[in-house]
């Protein structure tokens, strides 16, 4: 039985973790940043070292390909993303990229030739931390991102996604070239840390996801009128922050009313002009809504939008944008069964799970068969500097995917 190399997995993850803008304060690696480019060069070098043919697409996704015995066949793709949230952890995303690197290394070491091509992918901008658009890379691959959108999306410094891409040699205007047709892929398999407590609490090695929750992101802008904090009477104010607070305070209640583990979060709030003695004239905030039920997801969206509209008028105007909407996504049952079979053969404990977090896998499910494997997160912690998964647990997840990939690529050993 072939097993992944835990030391090698650890070495890759620890090296990628050094590419951060906040040393000692977790991982901050924005797409197209200096740290993102450092990680890019490291990943490409590791791909080349194990015999993969490396290319980057127009928006910066990295692909390492091992050509199969029949180059005309669709690829089995494995991997994840390598961007982070600000002050996040070292495992969210890179664990799946390192899974891909390790499996490619095992193919190289054991002289395995796939019948179907094997592709390792390292994706940009899954988190949405740079431009407020989660799952950007996979959505582009699925044909759901336009060049106009990339010119419109902006980071915290007001620089467009297209400009950031151009700064490091990519071309947003050519985004249509990154689209993958369904007939170019046989399957996509992602490994990810659970980002929750279930596997650890139950002492379970592997989570096999059968459904990923639906997710939407709203960007709400509430506009009022600035004024002096000391001289403007209370009944003459159009205070955008006061109005925003009414909405924010109700969002969680809408999710609780919906039930079925539906959740809603206001995670980002900007106040303008942000002066201690100035009445706020504009507030921009995000609302993240998730549910395994599409009916409940749309219920909370409708209630939130209705609440926002009810608070307009009398000098207050509102605007709601919805840059992301993904329905609850069932994953491929056949691939789930294969992963389950190999988990059992390896003597690992496993459980079928719903993913409460969005992943690139949910977008790929629109164009190919998809499997998603979870490994335990210590204390269920993620998007935090203390995010941690034992390297031995990652190795177990890699082993399950390796044997599944070996099977579905129909790999054979050669001298």
C-alpha positions in Angstrom: 0.0 0.0 0.0 1.3 3.4 -1.0 1.1 6.2 1.6 1.7 10.0 1.4 4.9 11.4 3.0 3.9 13.4 6.1 7.3 15.1 6.4 7.0 16.4 2.8 3.4 17.6 3.4 4.7 19.5 6.5 7.6 21.0 4.7 5.4 22.3 1.9 2.8 23.8 4.2 5.4 25.5 6.5 7.2 27.0 3.5 4.0 28.4 1.9 3.1 29.8 5.4 6.2 32.0 5.3 4.7 33.9 2.3 2.6 36.3 4.5 2.3 40.0 4.9 1.8 39.6 8.7 4.6 37.4 10.1 3.7 36.3 13.6 0.1 37.4 13.1 -1.3 34.6 10.9 -1.4 34.3 7.2 -2.2 37.4 5.0 -1.8 36.5 1.4 -3.9 38.5 -1.0 -4.2 37.5 -4.6 -1.6 39.2 -6.8 0.3 40.6 -3.8 4.0 40.2 -3.3 3.3 37.2 -1.0 0.9 35.7 -3.5 3.6 35.9 -6.1 6.1 34.3 -3.8 3.7 31.4 -3.2 3.1 31.2 -6.9 6.8 30.7 -7.7 7.2 28.1 -5.0 4.2 26.1 -6.2 5.3 26.2 -9.8 8.8 25.0 -8.9 7.4 22.1 -7.0 5.2 21.1 -9.9 8.1 21.2 -12.3 10.3 19.2 -10.0 7.9 16.2 -10.2 7.6 16.3 -14.0 4.4 18.3 -14.4 3.9 20.6 -17.4 3.1 24.0 -15.8 0.9 26.8 -17.2 -0.9 29.8 -15.8 -4.2 31.1 -17.3 -5.2 34.6 -18.0 -6.2 35.4 -14.4 -3.3 33.6 -12.6 -4.6 30.1 -11.8 -1.7 27.6 -11.9 -2.0 24.2 -13.6 0.5 21.3 -13.5 -0.4 18.6 -15.9 0.7 15.0 -16.2 -0.3 13.9 -19.6 -2.0 10.6 -19.8 -1.6 7.7 -22.2 -4.4 9.3 -24.2 -3.9 13.0 -24.3 -7.4 13.5 -25.9 -9.2 12.3 -22.7 -10.6 14.6 -20.1 -8.4 15.4 -17.0 -8.9 14.4 -13.4 -8.2 17.7 -11.6 -7.1 17.9 -7.9 -6.2 20.9 -5.8 -7.5 24.0 -4.0 -6.7 27.7 -3.5 -3.6 29.5 -2.2 -5.0 33.0 -1.2 -6.0 33.7 2.4 -8.2 36.0 4.5 -6.4 38.8 6.4 -4.6 37.3 9.5 -5.9 33.8 8.7 -4.4 30.4 9.0 -1.8 28.3 7.2 -4.1 25.4 6.2 -7.2 26.9 4.6 -6.6 26.4 0.9 -2.9 25.4 1.0 -3.7 22.0 2.5 -5.5 21.1 -0.7 -2.8 22.6 -2.9 -0.2 20.5 -1.1 -2.5 17.5 -1.5 -2.1 18.0 -5.2 1.6 18.4 -5.1 2.0 15.3 -2.9 -0.1 13.1 -5.2 1.8 14.3 -8.2 5.0 13.4 -6.3 3.7 9.9 -5.6 2.9 9.4 -9.2 6.4 10.5 -10.1 8.1 8.4 -7.4 6.2 5.2 -8.2 6.4 5.7 -11.9 2.7 5.8 -12.4 1.3 6.7 -15.8 -2.3 7.8 -15.9 -4.6 6.8 -18.7 -6.6 9.9 -18.2 -4.5 13.1 -17.7 -3.9 14.3 -14.1 -4.0 18.0 -13.4 -3.0 19.7 -10.2 -4.5 23.2 -9.7 -3.7 26.1 -7.4 -6.5 28.6 -7.6 -6.4 32.4 -6.9 -9.0 34.5 -5.0 -11.3 31.9 -3.5 -11.7 33.8 -0.2 -13.0 37.1 -1.8 -10.8 39.0 0.7 -9.1 41.1 -2.0 -12.1 42.2 -4.1 -15.2 41.1 -2.2 -16.0 38.4 -4.7 -15.6 34.9 -3.3 -14.9 31.9 -5.5 -13.7 34.2 -8.2 -11.3 31.8 -9.9 -13.5 28.8 -10.1 -16.4 31.0 -11.2 -14.2 32.2 -14.1 -13.3 28.7 -15.0 -17.1 27.9 -15.1 -17.7 30.9 -17.3 -19.4 33.1 -14.7 -17.1 36.1 -14.6 -16.8 38.8 -17.3 -14.0 41.1 -18.1 -16.3 44.0 -17.2 -16.7 42.6 -13.7 -13.0 42.3 -13.2 -12.6 46.0 -14.2 -15.4 46.9 -11.8 -14.4 44.9 -8.7 -12.1 46.9 -6.4 -9.9 46.2 -3.4 -9.7 48.3 -0.2 -7.3 50.7 -1.9 -9.7 51.3 -4.8 -7.6 49.4 -7.3 -9.5 47.1 -9.7 -9.0 43.4 -9.9 -8.1 43.9 -13.6 -5.3 46.4 -12.6 -4.0 44.1 -9.9 -3.8 41.3 -12.4 -2.1 43.4 -15.0 0.5 44.5 -12.4 1.8 40.9 -12.2 1.4 40.0 -15.9 -2.1 38.6 -16.2 -4.9 39.9 -18.5 -8.5 40.3 -17.2 -9.7 41.1 -20.7 -8.9 37.5 -21.7 -10.9 36.0 -18.9 -13.1 34.1 -21.3 -10.0 32.0 -22.3 -9.9 30.4 -18.8 -13.3 28.7 -19.2 -13.1 24.9 -19.1 -15.7 23.0 -21.0 -17.3 20.0 -19.2 -15.8 17.6 -21.7 -12.3 18.7 -20.7 -12.7 17.3 -17.1 -13.5 13.9 -15.9 -13.6 14.9 -12.2 -12.4 17.5 -9.6 -11.4 16.5 -6.1 -10.6 19.0 -3.4 -9.1 18.4 0.1 -9.9 21.0 2.7 -9.7 21.4 6.4 -13.2 21.1 8.0 -13.2 24.6 9.5 -15.6 23.2 12.2 -15.5 21.0 15.2 -17.4 17.9 14.1 -14.6 15.5 13.0 -12.4 16.3 16.0 -15.3 16.0 18.5 -16.2 12.6 17.1 -12.6 11.4 16.7 -13.2 10.8 13.0 -10.4 10.8 10.4 -12.2 11.8 7.3 -15.2 13.9 6.3 -16.8 13.0 3.0 -19.0 15.9 1.8 -22.3 15.1 0.0 -23.8 18.7 0.0 -22.3 22.2 0.1 -24.6 24.9 1.4 -26.0 27.6 -0.8 -24.3 30.9 -0.3 -25.0 34.5 -1.2 -23.2 37.8 -0.5 -25.0 41.1 -0.4 -23.2 44.4 -0.5 -25.4 47.1 1.1 -24.8 50.9 0.7 -26.8 53.2 2.9 -26.5 56.9 2.1 -27.5 59.9 4.3 -26.2 63.3 4.9 -23.1 64.4 6.8 -23.3 67.1 9.5 -21.6 68.4 12.6 -22.0 66.1 15.6 -22.5 69.0 18.0 -24.7 71.4 16.0 -27.1 69.2 14.1 -30.4 68.6 16.0 -31.3 64.9 16.5 -34.6 65.3 14.6 -32.8 66.9 11.6 -30.3 64.1 10.9 -30.0 61.6 8.1 -27.5 59.4 9.9 -26.5 56.4 7.7 -24.9 54.5 10.5 -28.1 54.6 12.7 -30.1 53.2 9.8 -27.4 50.6 9.0 -27.5 49.4 12.7 -31.2 48.8 12.5 -30.6 46.4 9.6 -27.5 44.8 11.0 -29.3 44.0 14.3 -32.1 42.0 12.5 -30.0 39.9 10.1 -29.2 37.2 12.6 -32.9 37.0 13.6 -33.9 36.3 10.0 -31.6 33.3 9.9 -32.8 32.0 13.2 -36.4 32.2 12.0 -35.5 30.3 8.9 -34.0 27.4 10.8 -32.4 24.3 9.2 -28.9 25.5 10.3 -29.3 28.7 8.2 -26.8 31.4 9.1 -26.3 35.0 8.3 -23.3 37.3 9.1 -22.5 40.9 8.7 -18.7 40.6 8.4 -17.5 43.9 6.9 -18.7 47.4 7.7 -17.3 50.7 6.5 -18.4 54.1 7.8 -17.8 57.4 5.9 -16.3 59.9 6.5 -15.4 58.0 9.7 -14.8 61.0 11.9 -15.5 61.1 15.6 -17.4 64.4 15.4 -19.1 63.9 12.0 -22.5 62.4 11.4 -21.9 59.4 9.0 -23.2 60.1 5.5 -22.5 56.6 4.1 -22.2 53.1 5.4 -21.2 50.1 3.3 -21.6 46.6 4.8 -21.7 43.0 3.6 -24.2 40.3 4.5 -23.2 36.6 4.1 -26.1 34.2 4.1 -25.8 30.4 3.9 -28.2 27.4 4.0 -28.5 23.8 2.8 -32.1 24.7 1.8 -32.5 27.0 -1.2 -36.0 27.9 0.0 -34.5 29.1 3.4 -31.6 30.9 1.7 -34.0 32.9 -0.5 -36.3 33.5 2.5 -33.5 35.2 4.4 -32.4 37.2 1.3 -35.9 38.5 0.8 -36.3 39.4 4.5 -33.0 41.2 4.5 -33.7 43.2 1.3 -37.2 44.0 2.6 -35.7 45.3 5.9 -33.2 47.5 4.0 -36.0 49.0 1.8 -38.2 49.7 4.8 -35.4 51.8 6.3 -35.1 54.1 3.2 -36.7 57.4 2.8 -36.6 60.7 4.7 -33.2 61.6 3.3 -31.8 58.0 3.3 -31.2 56.1 0.1 -30.2 52.4 -0.1 -28.5 50.2 -2.7 -28.2 46.4 -2.6 -25.8 44.5 -4.8 -25.6 40.7 -4.9 -22.2 39.8 -6.3 -22.5 36.1 -5.4 -25.3 33.6 -5.4 -24.7 29.8 -5.5 -27.4 27.3 -4.9 -26.9 24.4 -2.4 -24.7 22.0 -4.3 -25.0 18.2 -4.1 -21.8 16.5 -5.0 -21.4 13.4 -7.1 -22.6 10.2 -5.4 -20.4 7.9 -7.4 -17.3 9.8 -6.5 -18.4 9.9 -2.9 -18.7 6.1 -2.9 -15.2 5.7 -4.4 -13.7 8.0 -1.7 -15.7 6.0 1.0 -14.3 2.7 -0.4 -10.7 3.8 -0.3 -11.2 5.4 3.2 -12.5 2.0 4.4 -9.7 0.1 2.7 -7.1 2.3 4.4 -8.7 1.5 7.8 -9.8 5.1 8.4 -12.9 6.3 10.1 -15.2 8.6 8.1 -18.5 10.3 8.1 -20.7 11.9 5.5 -21.1 15.7 6.1 -22.7 18.9 4.9 -20.2 21.7 4.2 -21.3 24.9 5.8 -18.5 26.8 4.1 -18.3 27.6 0.4 -15.5 25.9 -1.6 -14.3 26.0 -5.2 -15.7 22.4 -5.4 -19.3 23.8 -5.4 -18.6 25.7 -8.6 -16.8 22.9 -10.3 -19.8 20.7 -9.6 -21.6 22.7 -12.3 -19.2 21.3 -14.9 -17.9 17.9 -13.7 -18.2 15.2 -11.1 -16.8 16.5 -7.8 -15.6 15.0 -4.5 -14.7 17.0 -1.4 -12.7 15.5 1.5 -12.4 17.2 4.9 -9.7 16.6 7.5 -10.1 17.7 11.2 -9.6 21.2 12.4 -8.3 21.6 16.0 -11.0 23.2 18.1 -13.0 23.8 14.9 -11.0 27.0 14.4 -10.4 28.6 11.0 -9.8 32.1 9.5 -7.6 32.7 12.5 -3.8 32.6 13.2 -4.3 29.6 15.5 -6.0 27.5 12.7 -4.4 24.0 12.9 -4.7 20.5 11.4 -2.2 17.8 12.4 0.0 16.9 9.4 -0.8 13.2 10.0 -4.5 13.9 9.5 -3.8 15.7 6.3 -1.7 12.7 5.2 -4.7 10.5 5.8 -6.9 12.7 3.6 -4.2 12.7 0.9 -4.0 8.9 1.0 -7.8 8.6 0.4 -7.6 10.9 -2.6 -4.4 9.4 -4.0 -5.9 5.9 -4.2 -9.2 7.3 -5.6 -7.3 9.3 -8.2 -5.1 6.3 -9.1 -8.3 4.4 -9.8 -10.2 7.0 -11.8 -7.2 8.0 -13.9 -6.6 4.3 -14.5 -3.0 4.7 -13.7 -0.5 1.9 -14.4 3.0 1.4 -13.2 5.9 1.4 -15.6 9.6 0.8 -15.5 
